[in-house]
Amino acid sequence: MKELSQKRAIAAMPVAGNFRAIDFVLSNMSNSHVSKVGVLTQYNAGSLNEHLSSSKWWDFGRKQGGLYVFTPTVTTENNFWYRGTADSIYQNLDFLKNSHEPYVIIASGDAVYKLDYNKVLEYHIDKKADITVVCKEFPEGEDTERFGIVKMNEDCRIENFDEKPMVAKTNTISCGIYVIRRRQLIELIEKCIEEERYDFVRDILIRYTDVKKIYGYKIDSYWRNIASVKDYFRTNMDFLQSDVRDYFFKSYPEIYSKVDDLPPAKYNVGSNVRNSLIASGTIINGTVEDSVIFKKVFVGNNCTIKNSIILNDVYIGDNTHIENCIVESRDTIRANSYFKGEGDIKIVLEKNERYVF
């Protein structure tokens, strides 16, 4: 994610104007009636922890269950940061041991999708699987080498699992969503760490492919990972399509997020907005086309913004042209500036003093 991940976790990246990436997986948990959720955070977790400060937005604040946030902690037995995804679970294994639910859903916070986890669980039980992996088939020509690639037989049992191979042999990728029995997960994690192995995919999924019954559950609905600048840009631009917006925001179940008390967007005389998402707290004076404008953005007079993403709390001075760019949050763009991405998406990161023009 280049400069975009320098001050925030990818799960905290703003998406579609008013949301964060983690809102989608938490909403899926809530809509699937999963009442007890643990979030494992580490890298640049400040804004993510702030976003998760109250569980009420996703309806986890009940007498039973709740939302728990775990960060690496120094103890008498351990002074490591998380050394991998399996180690992150191991360092918080008491959370699983003290729970009573028979199954665990593991999901990453950097993907945008809707999914009823109960259907995956029913499939898992029906197949008598040890582990179920949610998969998606990508169209031909799509860059799949950055994902885990799975090969399944006719019964959907996974025969081969390659993590980010040089050359993908199939177009079926792992979505990073797994269902496993809680006691089995505890057993596999403890054995994994005992052998000084720390990665869930490489040291459990791939290692046990021929030993455990690992099945794939295929989805054909919208799913996109945002772990690269290109994917992040494409995901936000997808929300300019009415069918994608309707799927996420107008059809049941809903996507929830922390709500800020901000006034609605204001379009001053002379502004011109076409095919764009404009979030609350924003003031538009110029021209905005095919763009996503996040919260508390000010667009000055005679500005032109095309095919771009402007993150939260950005001040854009008069007579500025921004095209094919992502502007970092809490930024100030001086008047008469010109930014245009040629080929690749340009990330704009200015360090100007606010209101000095």
C-alpha positions, 0 to 999 in steps of 0.5 A: 500500500506504499505511503497509505499504510505508513500511519494506519493499518490496512483494515482501517483504510477508508472505503466508499466515503463513510466506511472503513475496511474492517466494517465489512467483516464486522458487519458480516459477523453481526449479520450472521449473529456471531456475538463474540468477536476478537480483533487481533491488531498490531501494525499502526493500530492507533486509528483502528483501535480508535474506530473499534472503541465502541462495539455498539456500532456493530451491535456486539455490546450485549450481555453475551459475547462482545467485541474484544481487541487484542494487541501484542503484550509483553509477559513473563513468558513472551516478549515477541510481537506477533511473528505470524498469523498463527502466533497472533492466535497463540498469544491470545489462545486463552480467549479461545480456551475460555470460550464455549462456542464449538466453531471459530470463523477466521477472517481478514479485515482487508477485504470488501464483501458480504457473506452469511457465515452460517451458510459456510458453517452449514457447508462445513458440518455437511462435508464433515470437514476439518477446515473450510476455506472460502474461495472465489474463482477469478476471471481469466487474465486477472492477476491472481499470483498475489493470493493463495491459489487452491486446486479442488477435486469434484467434491470441492476437497482442496488437493493443493494450496499454493501461497502467492505462487510465481505462476498460478495454476488455477483461477480459484483463490482463497479469500482468507476466510476459514471455519474450523472447530475451536478445539481443533484450532487450539490443538493445531496452533499449539503444535504449530508453535511447538515446532516453531512455525508461525504462519497459519496458511503456510504452516497449517493449511498447506502443511496439513492439506494431505492430512486433514479434510480441507474443503473449499466453499465457493462464492460468486458474489462481490469480493475484493481485497484492498491490500495494494494501491491498485486494488484499493483504488479499483474497489473505491471506484467500483462503488461509483457503479449503481449495482455495487452501491445498491448491493452493499447499501440498499439490500439486506443485510446492511453494512454498519460503521462508526457514525460521526456527527457531521453536517451533510455535504454542501454544494456551493454555487458554481460547483459541478459534481458528476458520478461521484461519492461525496461524504458528509462534512464536505464542502464543494466549490469546484468540479468533481467527476468520477471520484470518491470524496471522503469526510470533511474535505474542502474543495476550493474555487475553480478546482478540478478533481477527476478519477481520484480518491480524496481521503478524510479531512483534506483542504484543497486550495483554489485552482487546483487540478487533481487527476488519477490520484489518491490524496492522503488524509489530513493533507493540505494542497496549496492553491494552483497545484497540479497532480496527475497520475500517468499510468499508475495511480499517484499518491499525493502526500503534501506537508503544507501548513493548513490555511497558509496560501 
